[in-house]
């Protein structure tokens, strides 16, 4: 589905995102996405650690 996207498509999508959110809000948006990914990564690691069987 996404295999036929070219550089022009990405430029158009990027331009639309800038028009919708504005250049001033993009750094805050990227920061919040990064924090969400970091939280998700730690939660997944914690869940995997909890799922490991303990050797007794």
N, CA, C and O of each residue as an XYZ file, in Angstrom:
224
protein
N       0.819     -1.194      0.000
C       0.000      0.000      0.000
C       0.866      1.262      0.000
O       0.598      2.200     -0.750
N       1.898      1.283      0.838
C       2.742      2.465      0.904
C       3.988      2.320      0.043
O       4.842      3.206      0.064
N       4.121      1.241     -0.710
C       5.307      0.979     -1.487
C       5.503      1.916     -2.655
O       6.631      2.080     -3.118
N       4.455      2.533     -3.145
C       4.596      3.389     -4.317
C       4.659      4.878     -3.972
O       4.410      5.715     -4.840
N       4.981      5.221     -2.741
C       5.159      6.621     -2.370
C       6.526      7.095     -2.835
O       7.514      6.372     -2.705
N       6.586      8.282     -3.367
C       7.847      8.848     -3.824
C       8.208     10.040     -2.947
O       7.482     10.389     -2.015
N       9.329     10.647     -3.260
C       9.774     11.821     -2.507
C       8.806     12.975     -2.607
O       8.639     13.737     -1.655
N       8.161     13.108     -3.766
C       7.195     14.189     -3.931
C       6.001     14.013     -3.007
O       5.488     14.986     -2.456
N       5.560     12.779     -2.839
C       4.430     12.523     -1.935
C       4.789     12.914     -0.508
O       3.993     13.530      0.200
N       6.009     12.545     -0.094
C       6.440     12.887      1.267
C       6.555     14.389      1.457
O       6.215     14.906      2.521
N       7.032     15.098      0.437
C       7.108     16.557      0.533
C       5.726     17.179      0.662
O       5.542     18.123      1.430
N       4.772     16.672     -0.065
C       3.405     17.196      0.010
C       2.810     16.927      1.390
O       2.178     17.805      1.976
N       3.008     15.728      1.904
C       2.501     15.392      3.238
C       3.158     16.284      4.281
O       2.481     16.783      5.181
N       4.473     16.494      4.175
C       5.179     17.364      5.104
C       4.641     18.791      5.038
O       4.467     19.436      6.071
N       4.380     19.284      3.834
C       3.820     20.624      3.681
C       2.441     20.751      4.310
O       2.133     21.766      4.935
N       1.614     19.731      4.148
C       0.274     19.753      4.747
C       0.375     19.742      6.270
O      -0.371     20.448      6.948
N       1.297     18.943      6.808
C       1.477     18.899      8.266
C       1.901     20.265      8.787
O       1.403     20.717      9.818
N       2.811     20.922      8.088
C       3.241     22.258      8.523
C       2.085     23.245      8.455
O       1.941     24.089      9.339
N       1.263     23.152      7.421
C       0.116     24.052      7.321
C      -0.902     23.801      8.426
O      -1.492     24.742      8.956
N      -1.109     22.532      8.774
C      -2.100     22.211      9.800
C      -1.636     22.585     11.206
O      -2.388     23.189     11.971
N      -0.418     22.231     11.537
C       0.048     22.416     12.910
C       0.832     23.700     13.115
O       0.919     24.193     14.240
N       1.391     24.238     12.080
C       2.201     25.437     12.214
C       3.611     25.083     12.650
O       3.831     24.096     13.352
N       4.547     25.892     12.231
C       5.951     25.620     12.517
C       6.272     25.757     13.996
O       7.228     25.145     14.472
N       5.511     26.531     14.724
C       5.821     26.734     16.143
C       5.406     25.548     16.998
O       5.996     25.321     18.055
N       4.413     24.790     16.573
C       3.936     23.670     17.373
C       4.639     22.355     17.056
O       4.524     21.398     17.821
N       5.365     22.289     15.941
C       6.004     21.041     15.541
C       7.063     20.554     16.524
O       7.103     19.351     16.782
N       7.929     21.406     17.096
C       8.891     20.886     18.079
C       8.224     20.297     19.320
O       8.677     19.280     19.844
N       7.170     20.920     19.785
C       6.455     20.395     20.942
C       5.776     19.070     20.596
O       5.734     18.160     21.424
N       5.256     18.961     19.400
C       4.638     17.720     18.955
C       5.667     16.605     18.879
O       5.402     15.489     19.324
N       6.829     16.889     18.325
C       7.891     15.880     18.229
C       8.384     15.477     19.610
O       8.672     14.301     19.834
N       8.490     16.408     20.532
C       8.931     16.117     21.895
C       7.926     15.205     22.599
O       8.323     14.267     23.290
N       6.649     15.467     22.430
C       5.641     14.642     23.094
C       5.587     13.244     22.497
O       5.355     12.271     23.215
N       5.800     13.135     21.183
C       5.844     11.810     20.560
C       7.052     11.039     21.081
O       6.950      9.842     21.351
N       8.190     11.708     21.226
C       9.393     11.061     21.762
C       9.197     10.589     23.189
O       9.625      9.490     23.542
N       8.559     11.400     24.010
C       8.288     10.994     25.388
C       7.326      9.820     25.432
O       7.490      8.919     26.255
N       6.340      9.815     24.572
C       5.392      8.700     24.536
C       6.085      7.410     24.113
O       5.817      6.349     24.676
N       6.973      7.496     23.128
C       7.714      6.310     22.691
C       8.624      5.796     23.800
O       8.753      4.584     23.977
N       9.256      6.694     24.546
C      10.124      6.293     25.651
C       9.319      5.585     26.735
O       9.762      4.570     27.271
N       8.152      6.106     27.060
C       7.297      5.481     28.065
C       6.830      4.115     27.586
O       6.827      3.155     28.356
N       6.438      4.019     26.328
C       5.999      2.743     25.774
C       7.126      1.712     25.827
O       6.892      0.557     26.183
N       8.342      2.122     25.475
C       9.482      1.214     25.488
C       9.759      0.687     26.900
O      10.034     -0.501     27.073
N       9.688      1.566     27.912
C       9.947      1.114     29.281
C       8.830      0.199     29.769
O       9.094     -0.761     30.492
N       7.599      0.478     29.387
C       6.490     -0.382     29.800
C       6.590     -1.761     29.163
O       6.310     -2.768     29.814
N       6.985     -1.815     27.896
C       7.139     -3.103     27.223
C       8.266     -3.897     27.871
O       8.134     -5.102     28.083
N       9.375     -3.230     28.188
C      10.497     -3.910     28.830
C      10.087     -4.428     30.206
O      10.477     -5.531     30.589
N       9.316     -3.659     30.946
C       8.849     -4.082     32.263
C       7.907     -5.277     32.138
O       7.984     -6.218     32.929
N       7.027     -5.240     31.155
C       6.090     -6.345     30.959
C       6.833     -7.616     30.547
O       6.475     -8.709     30.986
N       7.863     -7.484     29.710
C       8.641     -8.666     29.307
C       9.407     -9.219     30.488
O       9.549    -10.435     30.620
N       9.903     -8.346     31.350
C      10.648     -8.794     32.525
C       9.708     -9.520     33.495
O      10.099    -10.500     34.130
N       8.488     -9.039     33.601
C       7.511     -9.674     34.490
C       7.060    -11.023     33.952
O       6.691    -11.901     34.732
N       7.082    -11.206     32.626
C       6.632    -12.451     32.027
C       7.678    -13.564     32.078
O       7.344    -14.733     31.881
N       8.937    -13.216     32.340
C       9.982    -14.235     32.377
C       9.769    -15.150     33.587
O       9.502    -14.677     34.692
N       9.889    -16.464     33.369
C       9.755    -17.375     34.513
C      10.988    -17.277     35.419
O      12.115    -17.111     34.951
N      10.745    -17.380     36.696
C      11.849    -17.325     37.649
C      12.333    -18.739     37.929
O      11.529    -19.656     38.100
N      13.642    -18.910     37.976
C      14.223    -20.238     38.235
C      14.313    -20.445     39.743
O      15.050    -19.739     40.432
N      13.561    -21.413     40.245
C      13.599    -21.709     41.680
C      13.959    -23.146     41.911
O      14.042    -23.585     43.058
